[in-house]
Structure formats: structure tokens, C-alpha cells
Amino acid sequence: MTDFLSAAAIAFGVVLLVELPDKTLVASLVLSTRYRPQPVLVGVSLAFAVQCIIAVVAGGLLHLLAPWVLDLAVAALFGFGAWILYRESRGDPDEVDIDLHVQRQNLPFFKVAATSFGVIFAAEWGDASQLATAALAARLGNPVAVGIGSWLALVGVAAIAVVAGRLIVKRIPVRRVHQVAALIFAAFAAFALIKAVLS
């Protein structure tokens, strides 16, 4: 059983790598250009919490399977995540055009938080980070630590988007990061598959 801090750190690193140049950053940035940043951050943080809970519960259930079945399930989750990341890396050019001159709407805190929650919850459903969270929860056997690490990475990405998202979107080659993340996910999938065959 991996200890709590190691599991949280692994989840944090994997999810941060996947999400830093992904639609989470872009969606959070767009929301923060339209609304005040504080309720946006509250709404997206709550959406990430719900997504992480769902992922770690699924991963915790997978952990109950026989070891070789668990390894096959983890391989499938990481393989599917690698495919999603690879497909996204083949999409449109790296640059994302975001109109940062749109005037912020001064809506009530709860309405902005609820809107932000809905946007992120819908955008993140079945995303590579959610698949990775489930797979890591299953593999490491410490779903609480994995959930906390994943959630902190997601909230960190959203906070970065609110503060410095425009610079990141313009300077990081999104396609390249997706390709690297896809290779890492594929390696995780291959490792789990080999482990399942050797069990």
C-alpha cells in the first residue's frame, strides 16, 4: 500500500501534467474574463471536487477486483486516456484565441459560482484527468490521497488560469504537451498490461 503523501504527490503530478494546457485552463480563463474571479474559482473548485469523488469511488471499486483484472482495468483506463490525449494533440493549432477585452459581468456570487460549476462539470466529464484519477485510485489503493492530489492539481490549474492564463495559453505548445502526456499514459497502460499478463 502506497503511503498517503506519495499517492497524493503522484496524482498531483499526473493530473497537473494533463490539465495544465488543457480545456480546464481555457474554460477557467474564459469564465474569469466574463465574471469576477473569486466566484469562478469557488464554482470550478466544487465541480472538481465532485468529479474527483466520482473518479476515486470508481477507482476504489476497481481496487476490489482480482489483481490481474485490476491491472487490465487500469491498463484500459490509461490506454483510453492516452487515446483522448493523442486525439486532442491532432486537433487545431496550438494557439487559443480568447477575447480578454470582454467586460466582466457583475452578477451575484452564487449565480457566477453555479455557472462556473456547470461549465467545468460538463467539460471535465470523462476527461483524461478523471480517467487518470480513477486509474491511480485503483492502482495505488489510496483513493482519498489520490482524490486530494488530483483535486489540488485541478484547483491549481484553475487558479493559474485566473491569474496568468493568457500567458500560458499563448506560450505553451498545447499539442506537444498533449503528445508527451499521451506517451506517459500509454507507458502506464503498457506497464499495467504487462503486470496483468505476468500475474
CORSUL-V667160 format. One record per residue. PSI is psi in radians with two decimals (999 if undefined). OMEGA is omega in whole degrees, -180 to 180 (* if undefined). Layout:
# CORSUL-V667160
psi:PSI omega:OMEGA
psi:PSI omega:OMEGA
This chain:
# CORSUL-V667160
psi:2.13 omega:179
psi:2.46 omega:-179
psi:2.85 omega:-170
psi:-0.89 omega:-176
psi:-0.66 omega:178
psi:-0.79 omega:180
psi:-0.76 omega:179
psi:-0.72 omega:-179
psi:-0.73 omega:178
psi:-0.83 omega:180
psi:-0.76 omega:179
psi:-0.85 omega:-177
psi:-0.78 omega:-179
psi:-0.84 omega:-177
psi:-0.67 omega:178
psi:-0.76 omega:179
psi:-0.74 omega:-177
psi:-0.69 omega:-170
psi:-0.35 omega:-174
psi:-0.79 omega:179
psi:0.30 omega:-171
psi:-3.03 omega:-176
psi:-0.34 omega:176
psi:-0.83 omega:179
psi:-0.79 omega:-178
psi:-0.78 omega:-180
psi:-0.74 omega:179
psi:-0.68 omega:179
psi:-0.80 omega:180
psi:-0.78 omega:179
psi:-0.71 omega:-177
psi:-0.31 omega:174
psi:-0.40 omega:-177
psi:-0.49 omega:-177
psi:2.96 omega:176
psi:2.45 omega:-173
psi:-0.57 omega:-176
psi:-0.91 omega:178
psi:-0.50 omega:176
psi:-0.83 omega:-178
psi:-0.67 omega:177
psi:-0.81 omega:-179
psi:-0.80 omega:-179
psi:-0.60 omega:179
psi:-0.70 omega:177
psi:-0.69 omega:178
psi:-0.75 omega:178
psi:-0.66 omega:179
psi:-0.79 omega:180
psi:-0.77 omega:180
psi:-0.72 omega:180
psi:-0.69 omega:178
psi:-0.79 omega:179
psi:-0.77 omega:-178
psi:-0.76 omega:-178
psi:-0.52 omega:175
psi:-0.77 omega:177
psi:-0.77 omega:179
psi:-0.65 omega:178
psi:-0.65 omega:177
psi:-0.69 omega:178
psi:-0.56 omega:-179
psi:-0.35 omega:180
psi:-0.20 omega:-178
psi:2.89 omega:174
psi:2.58 omega:-175
psi:-0.76 omega:-178
psi:-0.58 omega:177
psi:-0.70 omega:177
psi:-0.79 omega:180
psi:-0.69 omega:177
psi:-0.72 omega:179
psi:-0.76 omega:179
psi:-0.75 omega:178
psi:-0.73 omega:180
psi:-0.75 omega:-180
psi:-0.83 omega:180
psi:-0.63 omega:177
psi:-0.76 omega:178
psi:-0.71 omega:176
psi:-0.71 omega:178
psi:-0.72 omega:179
psi:-0.75 omega:179
psi:-0.82 omega:-179
psi:-0.71 omega:179
psi:-0.77 omega:179
psi:-0.74 omega:179
psi:-0.54 omega:180
psi:-0.30 omega:179
psi:0.03 omega:-176
psi:-2.63 omega:-177
psi:3.01 omega:-178
psi:2.85 omega:-175
psi:-0.61 omega:-172
psi:2.41 omega:178
psi:2.18 omega:-178
psi:1.99 omega:-180
psi:2.20 omega:179
psi:1.82 omega:-178
psi:0.06 omega:-179
psi:0.05 omega:178
psi:2.33 omega:-178
psi:2.38 omega:179
psi:2.38 omega:177
psi:2.34 omega:-178
psi:1.28 omega:-180
psi:2.85 omega:178
psi:2.59 omega:-178
psi:-0.87 omega:-176
psi:-0.70 omega:-178
psi:-0.74 omega:178
psi:-0.77 omega:179
psi:-0.73 omega:-180
psi:-0.71 omega:177
psi:-0.79 omega:-180
psi:-0.73 omega:177
psi:-0.87 omega:-177
psi:-0.76 omega:-179
psi:-0.86 omega:-177
psi:-0.69 omega:-180
psi:-0.76 omega:179
psi:-0.72 omega:-176
psi:-0.55 omega:-174
psi:-0.11 omega:-175
psi:2.12 omega:180
psi:0.30 omega:-180
psi:2.88 omega:-179
psi:-0.63 omega:-179
psi:-0.62 omega:178
psi:-0.70 omega:177
psi:-0.73 omega:179
psi:-0.70 omega:179
psi:-0.79 omega:179
psi:-0.77 omega:-179
psi:-0.74 omega:180
psi:-0.65 omega:177
psi:-0.69 omega:178
psi:-0.78 omega:-175
psi:-0.77 omega:-173
psi:-0.30 omega:178
psi:0.38 omega:179
psi:1.27 omega:-172
psi:-0.58 omega:-180
psi:-0.81 omega:179
psi:-0.74 omega:179
psi:-0.76 omega:179
psi:-0.76 omega:180
psi:-0.79 omega:179
psi:-0.76 omega:179
psi:-0.78 omega:-179
psi:-0.75 omega:179
psi:-0.68 omega:178
psi:-0.78 omega:-179
psi:-0.78 omega:178
psi:-0.65 omega:177
psi:-0.74 omega:178
psi:-0.76 omega:179
psi:-0.72 omega:179
psi:-0.71 omega:177
psi:-0.72 omega:180
psi:-0.74 omega:-179
psi:-0.65 omega:-175
psi:-0.84 omega:-171
psi:0.48 omega:-175
psi:-0.68 omega:-177
psi:-0.76 omega:180
psi:-0.72 omega:-179
psi:-0.82 omega:-179
psi:-0.63 omega:-177
psi:-0.43 omega:-172
psi:-0.50 omega:-179
psi:2.21 omega:176
psi:1.69 omega:-174
psi:-0.74 omega:-178
psi:-0.76 omega:-179
psi:-0.75 omega:-179
psi:-0.68 omega:176
psi:-0.68 omega:179
psi:-0.76 omega:178
psi:-0.79 omega:179
psi:-0.67 omega:178
psi:-0.71 omega:178
psi:-0.72 omega:179
psi:-0.77 omega:178
psi:-0.73 omega:179
psi:-0.67 omega:178
psi:-0.75 omega:176
psi:-0.74 omega:-180
psi:-0.77 omega:-180
psi:-0.75 omega:179
psi:-0.80 omega:-180
psi:-0.66 omega:180
psi:-0.76 omega:178
psi:-0.73 omega:180
psi:-0.68 omega:180
psi:-0.70 omega:-179
psi:-0.67 omega:-178
psi:-0.23 omega:-179
psi:999 omega:*
